[in-house]
Amino acid sequence: KLEASGLVMRKVQGTKPPLKVEYALTEFGKTLIPVLDAIANWGWELGYVKGKLVDLE
């Protein structure tokens, strides 16, 4: 659905399994980056306030 919506490009390499599939954001998909950053920042701030932040890095 992300590909059909024009948010993601999907490139399949090879013809025999295992296939290599690469995904990349389209220019339209990249317009979502500020929105995703805002959601991530909201989550980090909420985690610090509630004291339940888990750092996966």
N, CA, C and O of each residue as an XYZ file, in Angstrom:
228
protein
N       0.820     -1.191      0.000
C       0.000      0.000      0.000
C       0.862      1.253      0.000
O       0.494      2.265     -0.596
N       2.013      1.187      0.670
C       2.892      2.359      0.670
C       3.419      2.636     -0.727
O       3.549      3.791     -1.134
N       3.720      1.577     -1.456
C       4.177      1.744     -2.835
C       3.042      2.257     -3.715
O       3.240      3.164     -4.524
N       1.873      1.689     -3.560
C       0.721      2.111     -4.354
C       0.340      3.566     -4.055
O      -0.195      4.263     -4.917
N       0.619      4.015     -2.834
C       0.319      5.394     -2.448
C       1.378      6.376     -2.927
O       1.198      7.589     -2.822
N       2.471      5.859     -3.449
C       3.531      6.729     -3.930
C       4.479      7.197     -2.857
O       5.240      8.139     -3.077
N       4.452      6.558     -1.689
C       5.333      6.951     -0.593
C       6.678      6.232     -0.645
O       7.701      6.775     -0.228
N       6.664      5.003     -1.163
C       7.850      4.151     -1.155
C       8.088      3.588     -2.550
O       7.147      3.236     -3.261
N       9.360      3.510     -2.928
C       9.744      2.819     -4.158
C      10.301      1.455     -3.760
O      11.042      1.346     -2.783
N       9.949      0.433     -4.504
C      10.408     -0.926     -4.234
C      11.172     -1.412     -5.454
O      10.666     -1.368     -6.575
N      12.395     -1.877     -5.225
C      13.231     -2.360     -6.323
C      13.657     -3.790     -6.011
O      14.305     -4.045     -4.996
N      13.288     -4.723     -6.890
C      13.639     -6.129     -6.715
C      14.845     -6.427     -7.589
O      14.852     -6.115     -8.780
N      15.863     -7.031     -6.992
C      17.063     -7.398     -7.735
C      17.183     -8.909     -7.764
O      17.007     -9.577     -6.745
N      17.481     -9.441     -8.930
C      17.622    -10.881     -9.087
C      16.331    -11.500     -9.567
O      15.266    -10.883     -9.539
N      16.457    -12.752    -10.015
C      15.288    -13.468    -10.509
C      15.056    -14.770     -9.763
O      13.981    -15.362     -9.856
N      16.070    -15.219     -9.019
C      15.950    -16.473     -8.263
C      16.063    -16.179     -6.773
O      16.834    -15.309     -6.368
N      15.312    -16.889     -5.971
C      15.417    -16.694     -4.516
C      16.815    -17.053     -4.029
O      17.432    -17.967     -4.576
N      17.319    -16.380     -3.045
C      16.671    -15.260     -2.350
C      16.817    -13.963     -3.143
O      17.912    -13.596     -3.571
N      15.716    -13.297     -3.322
C      15.710    -12.019     -4.019
C      16.177    -10.926     -3.074
O      15.974    -11.014     -1.863
N      16.789     -9.923     -3.614
C      17.158     -8.757     -2.823
C      16.143     -7.666     -3.139
O      15.948     -7.305     -4.300
N      15.509     -7.151     -2.117
C      14.508     -6.109     -2.296
C      14.980     -4.869     -1.546
O      15.312     -4.932     -0.362
N      15.003     -3.760     -2.242
C      15.386     -2.489     -1.637
C      14.177     -1.563     -1.628
O      13.402     -1.515     -2.583
N      14.036     -0.843     -0.545
C      12.957      0.129     -0.412
C      13.569      1.503     -0.190
O      14.592      1.632      0.482
N      12.947      2.519     -0.751
C      13.405      3.891     -0.553
C      12.191      4.810     -0.577
O      11.191      4.535     -1.240
N      12.306      5.901      0.160
C      11.244      6.899      0.133
C      11.257      7.638     -1.191
O      12.324      7.952     -1.719
N      10.100      7.914     -1.722
C       9.982      8.769     -2.892
C      10.091     10.218     -2.426
O      10.132     10.482     -1.224
N      10.136     11.139     -3.353
C      10.144     12.558     -2.970
C       8.887     12.884     -2.166
O       8.939     13.635     -1.192
N       7.764     12.314     -2.583
C       6.514     12.513     -1.836
C       6.622     11.897     -0.444
O       6.178     12.498      0.534
N       7.201     10.718     -0.349
C       7.377     10.067      0.941
C       8.258     10.872      1.869
O       8.041     10.883      3.081
N       9.247     11.546      1.315
C      10.151     12.356      2.137
C       9.443     13.544      2.779
O       9.940     14.108      3.754
N       8.293     13.927      2.242
C       7.548     15.023      2.856
C       6.980     14.623      4.218
O       6.565     15.482      4.996
N       6.961     13.322      4.507
C       6.481     12.847      5.812
C       7.547     12.915      6.905
O       7.226     12.772      8.084
N       8.798     13.131      6.534
C       9.868     13.122      7.530
C       9.634     14.123      8.652
O       9.800     13.742      9.811
N       9.261     15.374      8.395
C       9.005     16.299      9.515
C       7.876     15.821     10.433
O       7.928     16.023     11.647
N       6.877     15.198      9.856
C       5.761     14.687     10.666
C       6.244     13.544     11.554
O       5.919     13.498     12.741
N       7.020     12.619     10.982
C       7.547     11.494     11.756
C       8.516     11.965     12.832
O       8.535     11.420     13.935
N       9.323     12.980     12.511
C      10.221     13.558     13.522
C       9.424     14.146     14.679
O       9.789     13.972     15.842
N       8.337     14.841     14.362
C       7.498     15.438     15.416
C       6.885     14.353     16.297
O       6.828     14.511     17.517
N       6.431     13.267     15.705
C       5.850     12.167     16.480
C       6.924     11.519     17.352
O       6.672     11.195     18.512
N       8.127     11.331     16.791
C       9.220     10.736     17.566
C       9.598     11.626     18.743
O       9.802     11.138     19.855
N       9.692     12.932     18.501
C      10.020     13.863     19.586
C       8.951     13.853     20.667
O       9.265     13.913     21.856
N       7.703     13.778     20.265
C       6.604     13.702     21.226
C       6.771     12.448     22.090
O       6.604     12.498     23.309
N       7.099     11.337     21.453
C       7.289     10.092     22.200
C       8.451     10.171     23.172
O       8.345      9.703     24.306
N       9.562     10.760     22.739
C      10.707     10.920     23.636
C      10.353     11.798     24.826
O      10.672     11.464     25.967
N       9.694     12.920     24.560
C       9.309     13.827     25.647
C       8.357     13.138     26.613
O       8.505     13.273     27.828
N       7.398     12.415     26.098
C       6.455     11.688     26.943
C       7.188     10.652     27.781
O       6.887     10.475     28.961
N       8.135      9.979     27.179
C       8.909      8.981     27.910
C       9.686      9.583     29.055
O       9.749      9.001     30.138
N      10.277     10.736     28.835
C      11.021     11.377     29.907
C      10.099     11.853     31.017
O      10.443     11.748     32.194
N       8.934     12.373     30.658
C       7.982     12.857     31.657
C       7.421     11.696     32.470
O       7.319     11.782     33.694
N       7.062     10.621     31.797
C       6.473      9.467     32.478
C       7.528      8.550     33.092
O       7.203      7.671     33.891
N       8.797      8.757     32.715
C       9.860      7.933     33.270
C       9.901      6.520     32.746
O      10.435      5.631     33.410
N       9.348      6.289     31.563
C       9.316      4.935     31.024
C       9.963      4.888     29.644
O       9.527      4.149     28.761
N      11.005      5.686     29.477
C      11.684      5.745     28.188
C      12.625      4.554     28.038
O      13.384      4.233     28.953
N      12.571      3.915     26.901
C      13.482      2.802     26.608
C      14.344      3.232     25.441
O      13.829      3.523     24.362
N      15.651      3.276     25.646
C      16.581      3.665     24.586
C      17.078      2.408     23.894
O      17.717      1.562     24.520
N      16.786      2.281     22.603
C      17.154      1.092     21.854
C      18.490      1.224     21.145
O      18.898      0.310     20.429
N      19.172      2.331     21.327
C      20.445      2.524     20.623
C      21.582      1.881     21.361
O      22.726      1.946     20.910
